[in-house]
Amino acid sequence: LLALGVALFGLGACTPRAIPRVGPPPEAPIEYLQGRAIQTQTQDGITTRVAWETFDRDYLIFSISIKNESDSIVRFEPQSAYITPENSDIRTYAVNPELKIFEKDVKQSVREARQKTAVAIGAAALTVATVAVIADAANDDHDGGGGGHSKDDDDDHHRHYYHNDPAYLYFCTPYRNDTPRQPTDITKQPGFWERDAVRKTDLRPGYMLWGRLAVPRKDDLKKFDLHIRVGGLDFAFPFYQQVYKP
């Protein structure tokens, strides 16, 4: 029974992830670019364009662009964007890239601290082991090689203090410069939140902003509106969603 349970758990862990497909309704005015269905709206000199791009384990990813042709500066904050289900006011807000960047920096700081601690512990252990070896060798000299001490004893001693010593293994393990495999989740790829995602911006007249917007997945929604807020303006773009489960 235990083996059966483990096998069933393994099969469950290997279940393919659900695949969402998102697009505008047929009646929405769109244009296509590289397979992406782009919706465009203009209000008070601000033109916003949106297209669904892709997905990962946690998020739907949209490509957006905002062009300011008004006479004043307008502010865009990605975390002010949200989706609402059909006939509902429940909001699911987009991700704040600044928060993700901060979380990543915190994790990196903790990781570096742990690495430094491991190095310090390893160095201390190696020092203790070396001192012990020297002291033992000195004792051997004082004993004049007697007491039944043999070459086999020396071999065992060195195996204990070097080859089986964690510090020795830590410092003497060859450095591997293997290129790490990129994760499949786009939001976990290096530089996504820093460079690819749209971030908080004061958009001056005549300037344009573009990038990716990540919104938490809601696989149960068949229809929703994506709201992009720029300054005091609200651009609502309708979308249909179909989720496939291989």
N, C-alpha and C positions, 0 to 999 in steps of 0.2 A: 504493500500500500504506500509506503514511504517513497519507493522508487517511482510508482505511478504518479504520486503527487508532484515529485520533482520534475518528472517528464512533462506533466501538464503545465506546470509553472513555466518551464522552458519554452513550450509552445506558445503560451500566452505572451511571453516576453518578446517573441519573434513575430508577433502579429504586425502586418504592415500598417503604417499610420494612415489615417483618413486623409484624403486628398480633396481640398476645396477648389472649386472653380467659381470665380466671381466675375461678373460683367454687368454692364448697364442694361436696363430693360430695352426691348426692341424700339419703343417709341422715343427713347432719349436721343437727342441730336449728338452724334459722335463723329469722330474721324479716326482713322487707323494709322498707326505709326509702328512699324516693326512688330505687327501682331497685337499691339495694345490698343484697346478701344478708349479713346480720350474724350472726356466730357469737358466742356468749356463754359464758364459763366463770367459775366462782367457786371460789376456794380460800381458806380461812382469812380470810374477810372481804374479800378482794380480788376485785373483779369486773372482768374484762377483756373488751372487745368489739372485734371485728376485722371489717373488710370490705375486699375489694379495691375500689379506686376507679378507677385509671386507669394509664397507662404513659407513658413517653417514650422517647427513643432509648436510654437507658442503664439505666433503672430501672423496676421495678414499684412502684406507689404504693398503700399501704394506709392506710385510715382506722382509727385505733385510739382507744379510750378506756379509762382505768383509774380505777376508783373505790375509794377506801380506806375501808372500813367496819370495819377492825380497830382495835385499841387502841394501835397503835404506828406510827411513821413508817416508810415503806418507800421505797426508792430505785429509780428507774427510769432506765436509761441506754439510749438507742436503739441504740447500737452493740453492745449485748449481745444484741439480737434477731437471729435468723438463720433461714434455711430449710435444710432437709435433703431430699434426694431420697428417694423411696420405697425402703425397705430399704437405707438407706445412712446413714453417720454423717458424710459430707462436709458441712461447714457453709459457707454463704455468708452473711456477716454484713451487717447493715444499715449504712447510712452514718451516720457521726458528724457531725451538723450543725456542731459546734464546729470540726471540722477544715475543713469546707467554708467556713465563715465566715472562718477564718484565711487560707485560700488566696485567698479573694476580696479580703481586706484587703491581702495581699501584692501581688496583681496591681494593685490600685488605687494602692498606693504607688509601684510601678514606673512605672505609667502617668503619674502626676503628676510624677515625677522627669523622665521623658522630655519631658513638655510644658514644664516649666520650662527644661530644657536647650534645647529648640527655641526658646523665647522669648528666652533669653539669646543664643543664636547669631544669631537673627534681628535682635535689637537691635544687636549688635556689627556685623553686616554692614551694617545700615542706617546706622549711624554712620559707618563707613568710606566708604560710598557718598556720604553727604552731604558729608563732608570733602573727598572727591575732587572733587565738583561745585563746592564753594566755591573750592577751590584752582585749578581749571581756569578758573573765572570770573575770579578775580584775575589769572591769567596773561593772559587775554584783555584785561583792562583795561590791563595793562602793555604789551601789544603794540599797543595803540591800535587794535584791530580789524583790523590788517593781517594779512599772511601768508596771504591767501586764505581766511580764516575766513568762513563764510557761515551763514545761518539754517538751511540744511539740516544743516550740521555740528552746530549746537546741538540740532536735533531728534533726530539720531542719538544724540548724547551723552545726552540726557535719556531716550531710550528705553532705552539700555543701563543706566543707573544707577537707573532707577525701574521701568519696566514689566517689564523682564526680570530684575530683582533679586529673588531668593527672599525676602529679608526684607520687601521692599515688598509682595510678593504675600501674605505671611503676615499682615502687619498690616492690609492694606487689603482683604482678602477680606471681603465682607459676612457678618455673623454670621447663620447659618441656625438658626432655632428650630424646626426640623421635629421633630415628635414621633416618636421611633424606633418601629419596628414591634416588637411583642412577639414573642419567640421562641416557637416552638411547644412546645418542651420545658418542661414545668411546673417542673422543678428549676432551670431557668436564668432563670425569671422573678424580678423584683426582690422581695425579702422572703421568698422561699420558705423558705430555711434559718433565717432569723431569726424569722419569725412563724408560718408554716404548719406547719413540721416540729415533731414532738415533740422536746423537748430534755431534757437531764439534769435530773431533778427529785427532790427529797425530798418525797414526798407525805404530808401530815399526815392524821390520822384525820378523816373527814368531807369530805375534799377529792377533787376529780376532775380528771384530766388528759386532754386530747384533742388530736388533731392528726394529721399525716401522717407515715408511716414509709416511707422509700425503701430498697428492696433491689435490688442489681444483678440485671439480667435474666438468666435462664437459660432460653433458648428451647427447649433440648433436653429440659427436664423436662416430663413429662406429669402427674406427681403429686408433690406435695411437702408438707411440714409447715412452717408458720410458727410459730416458737417465740418467745414474748414472755416475757421474764424480768423479774419484779418482786420485788425483795428476793431471797429465796432460793427463790422459787416459779417454776415453769416451766409456761407455758400453751402447749399445742401445738394448732394449728388446721390441719386438713387442707384441701388445695386441689387442684383439678384445673386443668390449663392446656392450652389448645388455641391453636396459633399459626397464623394465616392469612397466606399470602404472595400478595398480589394480583398 
